Structures are given as structure tokens and as C-alpha cells.
Amino acid sequence: MLRGAASRVFVRFPAIHASRRFSHTVKDTPRHNLVLVLASSSALSAGVLWYLSNSGNVIHNDAPPPNADPKVRAVDVSTILVEDTELSTLVWGSNRTHVLDDELPESIRIPTASEWFQNVALRDLALHETHAACIDARGDVYQWGDGFFGSEPGSSHARPQLTLKGKNITQLQLSPARVFALSASGRIYVLSSRQADQALPTAAQTPASSAWWGTGWLWGEEEQVDFAEITAQDRLKRGERFVQISAGSDHLLALTSDGRTFAHPITLKANSHGQLGLRKCDVPAPADLERAHLPHQHPRVNLELTPKSIADPYARSSPGIRPSGSAPRLTEAFIGKEAAAVGLSDTNIRWSDKLFEVPALKGVKVDRIAAGGRSSFVKTPDGRVLGWGANEFGQIGLGANVTLDTISVPTEVILWRSTPATTKTKCLDIFAGGDLTMFEVERADGSGIPQVEVLSCGNGQWGGLGNALYSNAQSSPVRAKSVSGLVEYSETSKSLQAIAPETISISPTGHVLLTLDTRTRAGPGGGSRDVVVWGANFEYQLGTGKRGSQATPTMIETVEGGRFMLRSKKAREVRDMQGQVWKKGVEVEQRAVAGWNNSVVYWQIR
């Protein structure tokens, strides 16, 4: 049967590919048929010999051009398993402005090691859209990125550069044009985010510990960049110092050891939505900024920063009904007549040199502050939260009944809506970034173990709320799934205990990195912490290797399918950013930071 089938196939095969004329010729002239078969066999044999002799030179349709540069280093974008003897920083997401590593590609799909931070442990690291900064083990500040070096995106070729030295810095906050640094002694310094603007003025004394008087000539300091110190308008109490700073796009919040809250205008837009918490303040006269280093009394200008909703009530109206020639009047309405008359500008780092206490919070003790892009939040020791600023997406969390887009006065955020009257709710921490806000709350009804939940509000267009929904406005705080109400068995208490977030990093572009505190109650051999991610993922910033935003919190997996966890250990040695050994046997832990469409996990000194 098989032979017959084969014969039928063989008989039909020529009929498919031969023309009627060719078949007729073969049938009438058998000799010609024999000659044709021999010629075909010879051609086939020659083809086989040529293929065998040239089989090593296979040309694929996706082969690189012949003149490809063999010196280009191929980057293996894969999960790096860090050895116990080394410290390696992992980065992923968008690298178009070279804030992750200049040698890595512009798009990094999954966690990859950065050579810049090999065996380096940091005190803090902050990322912005086009520039970044960090504090090394010695307390010195380094800056880098296309925005810092002044290069066009895609052309930067420089490693992190030392800018602020010898100030023992512990915390950094970035805005589009400024870098704010908090020292261990409680001093707040400001630098420009651009290297070109950090040049020291010609024939001027070196900057010093105060904003106006230099001591470099006295102590032999050799400062390389221009910086200034921001001080409180009213002198702080004896022993009082600043312990925390948080920056939005145009404003800065600062918290003192006594629980007082201060605000600082970074730009003239600092109070566009009432986020500053005050309207009237004073700044140095523009004509006197060139002599800012001199010790004499400096003339000041009154500044009145008015929110847009008050200064321009026709902002949302059509152009046809807006008052004609309103631009000059609007300038005066936004910053005040006196400031408009002198042509006040916010380009100089010394244009505003003071921190002003928020009037509505005088007498209110605060233990935590957080600044969103255009919003502000404070938390009291008893777990209550106050918020103010922009509210177009409901990011203040005041509920559906409050439809104002500007909240200019600190207002309490109710976090116990839709809960039984017997349940007590206490806020443990607050986190803000861009137009997203998250509250870590503890709920207890007395009948069981307290539950820790993560509540979120604001712009969840890319899933940043974590409630499995994509909503561009959420005014009532909602419960984030998969990270709320978690419990674990405690080896210490021999009972179930709530799992609380250790920290939450919210990107201004809409993705979230949450670190679970699975270390505190871990038994022998434990100590690692899970990282949970969700939100925007257009640039692989979630580290899953795939694009596509996620509205539900999910864990990052390694290439082997295991859980991506942050570790703590004693490092054999820690180096500074210059490559010099700082100390040996240092306790360090990994920290996750969400940047602008990218993410970083670095080693932090404990």
C-alpha cells in the first residue's frame, strides 16, 4: 500500500510543475528525457557540494551590517546574582538621560548591575527626570545625568561628579532645578541641578556654612561649587534642628526636632495650588544677589504668592470671555505688586534664602512630612493626617464631597470612612509622589490582632492606586490589594502578627515600589524583605521584563522564578564614590527607589 501511494505521488509530482508542452516533448522523445535527467542530477550534485563547502557562512536575515563596530560592548540585560562578598546596585527602566549608568542601554528590561556603584554603599540616593544625586559613605554629594552636565539627551558620557564636600550630608531631595541636602547637624544646603550654574562667582569668597558669609579663607576650605544654606526666618530654639526634608516640584517642606513644620518656595510657582501653606513672605532684592556673600544687611522684597484659583478665577474659562490685557495684572496677582515691580526671578539659588513656619500648624506637633508634586502632608504623633495643595485628582484624600482643586489650608484627612465605629484607625506613615498619595494605617477593633493596610488616593490612570482599577481620579482613599491585611507567624511572640510596609517609594510618573517588613519578626536565617511593584510600566520600570501597566501589586521574580528580595548583611568593605575604602565590616541593607520611569536598588548604610 505504501509503495502504491508513493508511486501515485511520484506520478503526480511532474504534472504539477510541468507545462503541457514540456510533458508532450518528454513523452515523444525518451532520449531527451534521459539527457535532461542526467543534466539535472549533475546540477543537483554541484549544488550540494557548494552548500557543504560554504555551510559555515550562513547569512541570516537579521544579521548586522558588515561594517558593524566590533568594539561595541554587548550588554547582558539579565538579573545579576550578587555574590556575598560584593555590593552591587541594580537598575532597570528608562536610561535615556543616563541617570542609571552611562554604559547601559537606554532601555533596561530587568534588574541589571551598574558599574558606577560597585562595592559602594550610600547614605541616600535620589532620582529626577534628567539628573540624579547621591550621598556616599563619607557624607559627600555627587551629581550626574544629562540634565546636570548640560548635554542633550543621549549624549552624556560622564560618571557621577563630586559637588558638595565635607558637610556630612544625610538626606537628599531633588526638584527640577535644585538639589537640597540635609546635614547631620540639621543644616539645609541648596545647589543647582546644572553643573554650568555651580561655577563660583569671579573674585568671590568661597561658600560656607551660612548663606551669606564665607569662611573658606579662614579654615582653608577649598569649595569647588557654588551653594547656599537655607535658614529659618525665626531663629530655632536652643537644641532644635531640622531632621527631615521633602521636596515637591516647586516647594520644600522641612521638619524640626521639636515637631515644627516649615515651608520654602523653590520657584515662584511654589504656591500655585496652595501647597506652601502660606502666602506672604520676603526674599532678597534681585539687585543685591551679586553681593550675597558680603556680611552687610541685605534689602528684602515682600512676596505674596497667591494660588491660581484666587489670582486667576477665569483660568478655566474660554479665551473669549477672559479680560483683555490681563497678563500684567496676573503677574501682580500671583507674586504681589512689589515683587513684580522689581522683576523678581527665581533662577538664582539665593533668590529665596529662608524657611517659613506654616502658620496654620503653629502649636501642632508633627513627626512626619511628605510632599507630592504640588501637595503637602503632615502626620501627628497620635496618627492623624493633615493635607493641603493640589486636589484635581483627589490626591489630598478628602472624599467625594470635596470637589475643590485647590486646598490652601491644612485640612484633616479622614482615614476611617466606611469602617465600624468600634474600629480604631491610626496612621503609621505617609508617602507622596507626583499626584499619588499613600497612607499606611493600622486598624484595631480589640477582638484580634491589629491589621495594617495601605490606602491610596489620587491619579491612578496607570494603576498606581493598587486596587485593580485604572482610575484617573480617586478622592476617597482605597485599599491597595495584596499588600493590606497581611499576617505572618512571629518566632518571638509565637503568634500571628501583621506585616507592615517598611517603606514605599512613589514615582512622579506613576509606578510604586513597596518593601514589606518581613525581617523584623523573622526567625533564624531570615531577614530578607519582599519587593512589591505596580503602576505604570511603559519603560520596563517594574522590572518584570514586560511592558504593560499593572493595577494590582505583584512581586518581582528572578530568572529562576524565585522571589526578588532585599537583603541585609555586614559588608566586608565599603568604598566611597572615589573608589577608596571607607570602612570594613559595615552593616548595610538594600533599598528600593522609584525614579522617573526607572527604578534602583542600592546598598544603604544602616
Solvent accessible surface area in square Angstrom, and as a share of the most:
residue,aa,sasa,rsa
1,M,205,0.92
2,L,153,0.76
3,R,206,0.75
4,G,31,0.30
5,A,36,0.28
6,A,61,0.47
7,S,56,0.36
8,R,135,0.49
9,V,102,0.58
10,F,153,0.64
11,V,105,0.60
12,R,159,0.58
13,F,124,0.52
14,P,69,0.44
15,A,76,0.59
16,I,128,0.65
17,H,137,0.61
18,A,29,0.22
19,S,69,0.44
20,R,218,0.80
21,R,205,0.75
22,F,93,0.39
23,S,55,0.35
24,H,115,0.51
25,T,60,0.35
26,V,36,0.21
27,K,165,0.70
28,D,83,0.43
29,T,43,0.25
30,P,99,0.62
31,R,192,0.70
32,H,111,0.50
33,N,56,0.29
34,L,109,0.54
35,V,89,0.51
36,L,76,0.38
37,V,79,0.46
38,L,108,0.54
39,A,58,0.45
40,S,61,0.40
41,S,56,0.36
42,S,74,0.48
43,A,68,0.53
44,L,126,0.63
45,S,62,0.40
46,A,60,0.46
47,G,37,0.36
48,V,74,0.43
49,L,125,0.62
50,W,170,0.60
51,Y,133,0.50
52,L,116,0.58
53,S,86,0.56
54,N,53,0.27
55,S,50,0.32
56,G,76,0.73
57,N,120,0.62
58,V,91,0.52
59,I,157,0.80
60,H,114,0.51
61,N,160,0.82
62,D,122,0.63
63,A,51,0.40
64,P,101,0.63
65,P,85,0.53
66,P,145,0.91
67,N,133,0.68
68,A,51,0.40
69,D,82,0.43
70,P,126,0.80
71,K,179,0.76
72,V,112,0.64
73,R,121,0.44
74,A,99,0.77
75,V,43,0.24
76,D,108,0.56
77,V,44,0.25
78,S,28,0.18
79,T,18,0.10
80,I,61,0.31
81,L,121,0.60
82,V,28,0.16
83,E,108,0.48
84,D,107,0.55
85,T,74,0.43
86,E,60,0.27
87,L,4,0.02
88,S,4,0.03
89,T,1,0.01
90,L,7,0.03
91,V,1,0.01
92,W,0,0.00
93,G,0,0.00
94,S,13,0.09
95,N,0,0.00
96,R,108,0.39
97,T,20,0.12
98,H,15,0.07
99,V,4,0.02
100,L,2,0.01
101,D,1,0.00
102,D,21,0.11
103,E,100,0.45
104,L,17,0.08
105,P,48,0.30
106,E,83,0.37
107,S,39,0.25
108,I,0,0.00
109,R,132,0.48
110,I,35,0.18
111,P,3,0.02
112,T,6,0.04
113,A,25,0.20
114,S,0,0.00
115,E,104,0.47
116,W,11,0.04
117,F,4,0.02
118,Q,69,0.31
119,N,30,0.16
120,V,8,0.04
121,A,0,0.00
122,L,1,0.01
123,R,61,0.22
124,D,25,0.13
125,L,8,0.04
126,A,15,0.12
127,L,19,0.09
128,H,20,0.09
129,E,92,0.41
130,T,47,0.28
131,H,3,0.01
132,A,0,0.00
133,A,0,0.00
134,C,0,0.00
135,I,0,0.00
136,D,1,0.00
137,A,0,0.00
138,R,105,0.38
139,G,0,0.00
140,D,12,0.06
141,V,0,0.00
142,Y,6,0.02
143,Q,0,0.00
144,W,1,0.00
145,G,1,0.01
146,D,3,0.02
147,G,20,0.19
148,F,1,0.00
149,F,44,0.18
150,G,50,0.48
151,S,39,0.25
152,E,132,0.59
153,P,94,0.59
154,G,38,0.36
155,S,54,0.35
156,S,3,0.02
157,H,151,0.67
158,A,35,0.27
159,R,143,0.52
160,P,18,0.12
161,Q,73,0.32
162,L,49,0.24
163,T,5,0.03
164,L,0,0.00
165,K,122,0.52
166,G,65,0.62
167,K,24,0.10
168,N,71,0.36
169,I,0,0.00
170,T,56,0.32
171,Q,40,0.18
172,L,1,0.01
173,Q,45,0.20
174,L,17,0.08
175,S,1,0.00
176,P,76,0.48
177,A,44,0.34
178,R,13,0.05
179,V,0,0.00
180,F,1,0.00
181,A,0,0.00
182,L,5,0.03
183,S,4,0.02
184,A,43,0.33
185,S,74,0.48
186,G,7,0.06
187,R,102,0.37
188,I,1,0.00
189,Y,5,0.02
190,V,3,0.02
191,L,0,0.00
192,S,6,0.04
193,S,4,0.03
194,R,103,0.38
195,Q,59,0.26
196,A,73,0.56
197,D,80,0.41
198,Q,4,0.02
199,A,75,0.58
200,L,61,0.30
201,P,66,0.41
202,T,135,0.78
203,A,109,0.85
204,A,27,0.21
205,Q,71,0.31
206,T,33,0.19
207,P,11,0.07
208,A,2,0.02
209,S,44,0.28
210,S,48,0.31
211,A,10,0.08
212,W,51,0.18
213,W,101,0.35
214,G,2,0.02
215,T,32,0.18
216,G,4,0.04
217,W,155,0.54
218,L,100,0.50
219,W,179,0.63
220,G,58,0.56
221,E,60,0.27
222,E,142,0.64
223,E,19,0.08
224,Q,135,0.60
225,V,12,0.07
226,D,14,0.07
227,F,1,0.00
228,A,4,0.03
229,E,8,0.04
230,I,4,0.02
231,T,47,0.28
232,A,14,0.11
233,Q,90,0.40
234,D,87,0.45
235,R,233,0.85
236,L,40,0.20
237,K,123,0.52
238,R,246,0.90
239,G,75,0.72
240,E,14,0.06
241,R,106,0.39
242,F,9,0.04
243,V,58,0.34
244,Q,25,0.11
245,I,1,0.01
246,S,13,0.09
247,A,15,0.12
248,G,8,0.08
249,S,42,0.27
250,D,24,0.13
251,H,0,0.00
252,L,0,0.00
253,L,0,0.00
254,A,0,0.00
255,L,6,0.03
256,T,2,0.01
257,S,56,0.36
258,D,63,0.33
259,G,4,0.04
260,R,49,0.18
261,T,1,0.01
262,F,2,0.01
263,A,0,0.00
264,H,6,0.03
265,P,0,0.00
266,I,2,0.01
267,T,24,0.14
268,L,44,0.22
269,K,135,0.57
270,A,0,0.00
271,N,4,0.02
272,S,15,0.10
273,H,21,0.10
274,G,1,0.01
275,Q,0,0.00
276,L,0,0.00
277,G,11,0.11
278,L,17,0.08
279,R,95,0.35
280,K,154,0.65
281,C,14,0.08
282,D,32,0.16
283,V,0,0.00
284,P,3,0.02
285,A,16,0.12
286,P,38,0.24
287,A,83,0.65
288,D,5,0.03
289,L,26,0.13
290,E,137,0.62
291,R,115,0.42
292,A,3,0.03
293,H,53,0.23
294,L,63,0.31
295,P,96,0.60
296,H,81,0.36
297,Q,163,0.72
298,H,22,0.10
299,P,76,0.48
300,R,77,0.28
301,V,7,0.04
302,N,97,0.50
303,L,2,0.01
304,E,55,0.25
305,L,3,0.01
306,T,11,0.06
307,P,1,0.01
308,K,95,0.40
309,S,57,0.37
310,I,97,0.49
311,A,14,0.11
312,D,16,0.08
313,P,96,0.60
314,Y,99,0.38
315,A,58,0.45
316,R,196,0.71
317,S,36,0.23
318,S,64,0.41
319,P,120,0.75
320,G,73,0.70
321,I,115,0.59
322,R,68,0.25
323,P,58,0.36
324,S,106,0.68
325,G,59,0.57
326,S,18,0.12
327,A,70,0.54
328,P,91,0.57
329,R,137,0.50
330,L,36,0.18
331,T,66,0.38
332,E,72,0.32
333,A,39,0.30
334,F,59,0.25
335,I,13,0.07
336,G,11,0.11
337,K,156,0.66
338,E,77,0.34
339,A,0,0.00
340,A,29,0.23
341,A,87,0.68
342,V,71,0.41
343,G,53,0.51
344,L,15,0.08
345,S,52,0.33
346,D,35,0.18
347,T,113,0.66
348,N,52,0.27
349,I,17,0.09
350,R,30,0.11
351,W,4,0.01
352,S,3,0.02
353,D,6,0.03
354,K,43,0.18
355,L,0,0.00
356,F,8,0.04
357,E,28,0.13
358,V,0,0.00
359,P,76,0.48
360,A,55,0.42
361,L,4,0.02
362,K,121,0.51
363,G,88,0.85
364,V,51,0.29
365,K,126,0.54
366,V,3,0.02
367,D,66,0.34
368,R,67,0.25
369,I,1,0.01
370,A,7,0.06
371,A,8,0.06
372,G,2,0.02
373,G,12,0.12
374,R,56,0.20
375,S,1,0.01
376,S,0,0.00
377,F,1,0.00
378,V,0,0.00
379,K,14,0.06
380,T,17,0.10
381,P,68,0.43
382,D,92,0.48
383,G,6,0.06
384,R,117,0.43
385,V,1,0.01
386,L,31,0.15
387,G,0,0.00
388,W,0,0.00
389,G,0,0.00
390,A,0,0.00
391,N,9,0.05
392,E,63,0.28
393,F,56,0.23
394,G,5,0.05
395,Q,3,0.01
396,I,0,0.00
397,G,0,0.00
398,L,14,0.07
399,G,3,0.03
400,A,79,0.61
401,N,151,0.77
402,V,50,0.28
403,T,121,0.70
404,L,113,0.56
405,D,39,0.20
406,T,18,0.11
407,I,15,0.08
408,S,50,0.32
409,V,92,0.53
410,P,20,0.12
411,T,54,0.32
412,E,46,0.21
413,V,2,0.01
414,I,49,0.25
415,L,8,0.04
416,W,105,0.37
417,R,106,0.39
418,S,125,0.81
419,T,37,0.22
420,P,89,0.56
421,A,111,0.86
422,T,102,0.59
423,T,24,0.14
424,K,161,0.68
425,T,27,0.16
426,K,86,0.36
427,C,1,0.01
428,L,61,0.30
429,D,31,0.16
430,I,0,0.00
431,F,14,0.06
432,A,22,0.17
433,G,8,0.08
434,G,15,0.14
435,D,36,0.19
436,L,7,0.03
437,T,2,0.01
438,M,0,0.00
439,F,0,0.00
440,E,12,0.05
441,V,0,0.00
442,E,54,0.24
443,R,32,0.12
444,A,33,0.26
445,D,78,0.40
446,G,76,0.73
447,S,99,0.64
448,G,51,0.49
449,I,63,0.32
450,P,54,0.34
451,Q,62,0.27
452,V,9,0.05
453,E,21,0.10
454,V,0,0.00
455,L,7,0.04
456,S,0,0.00
457,C,0,0.00
458,G,0,0.00
459,N,20,0.10
460,G,0,0.00
461,Q,90,0.40
462,W,84,0.30
463,G,0,0.00
464,G,2,0.01
465,L,0,0.00
466,G,0,0.00
467,N,20,0.10
468,A,43,0.34
469,L,111,0.55
470,Y,123,0.47
471,S,32,0.21
472,N,90,0.46
473,A,53,0.41
474,Q,38,0.17
475,S,25,0.16
476,S,35,0.22
477,P,26,0.16
478,V,35,0.20
479,R,117,0.43
480,A,0,0.00
481,K,96,0.41
482,S,65,0.42
483,V,1,0.00
484,S,9,0.06
485,G,23,0.22
486,L,52,0.26
487,V,60,0.34
488,E,36,0.16
489,Y,116,0.44
490,S,2,0.01
491,E,78,0.35
492,T,122,0.71
493,S,58,0.38
494,K,133,0.56
495,S,44,0.28
496,L,93,0.46
497,Q,45,0.20
498,A,13,0.10
499,I,16,0.08
500,A,24,0.19
501,P,7,0.04
502,E,44,0.20
503,T,32,0.19
504,I,9,0.04
505,S,23,0.15
506,I,16,0.08
507,S,1,0.00
508,P,59,0.37
509,T,32,0.18
510,G,9,0.09
511,H,0,0.00
512,V,0,0.00
513,L,2,0.01
514,L,0,0.00
515,T,1,0.01
516,L,5,0.03
517,D,30,0.15
518,T,23,0.13
519,R,54,0.20
520,T,94,0.55
521,R,76,0.28
522,A,41,0.32
523,G,26,0.25
524,P,140,0.88
525,G,91,0.88
526,G,51,0.49
527,G,17,0.16
528,S,37,0.24
529,R,0,0.00
530,D,3,0.02
531,V,1,0.01
532,V,4,0.03
533,V,0,0.00
534,W,0,0.00
535,G,0,0.00
536,A,2,0.01
537,N,1,0.00
538,F,107,0.45
539,E,26,0.12
540,Y,16,0.06
541,Q,0,0.00
542,L,0,0.00
543,G,2,0.02
544,T,47,0.27
545,G,21,0.20
546,K,151,0.64
547,R,139,0.51
548,G,37,0.35
549,S,28,0.18
550,Q,54,0.24
551,A,8,0.06
552,T,53,0.31
553,P,8,0.05
554,T,46,0.27
555,M,78,0.35
556,I,1,0.00
557,E,117,0.53
558,T,29,0.17
559,V,92,0.53
560,E,121,0.54
561,G,48,0.46
562,G,34,0.33
563,R,138,0.50
564,F,16,0.07
565,M,57,0.26
566,L,0,0.00
567,R,71,0.26
568,S,33,0.21
569,K,36,0.15
570,K,128,0.54
571,A,3,0.02
572,R,157,0.57
573,E,30,0.13
574,V,0,0.00
575,R,73,0.27
576,D,5,0.02
577,M,31,0.14
578,Q,108,0.48
579,G,36,0.35
580,Q,112,0.50
581,V,60,0.34
582,W,62,0.22
583,K,111,0.47
584,K,145,0.62
585,G,39,0.38
586,V,16,0.09
587,E,77,0.34
588,V,0,0.00
589,E,8,0.04
590,Q,8,0.04
591,R,58,0.21
592,A,7,0.06
593,V,26,0.15
594,A,10,0.08
595,G,1,0.01
596,W,61,0.21
597,N,47,0.24
598,N,4,0.02
599,S,0,0.00
600,V,4,0.02
601,V,0,0.00
602,Y,5,0.02
603,W,0,0.00
604,Q,34,0.15
605,I,35,0.18
606,R,150,0.55
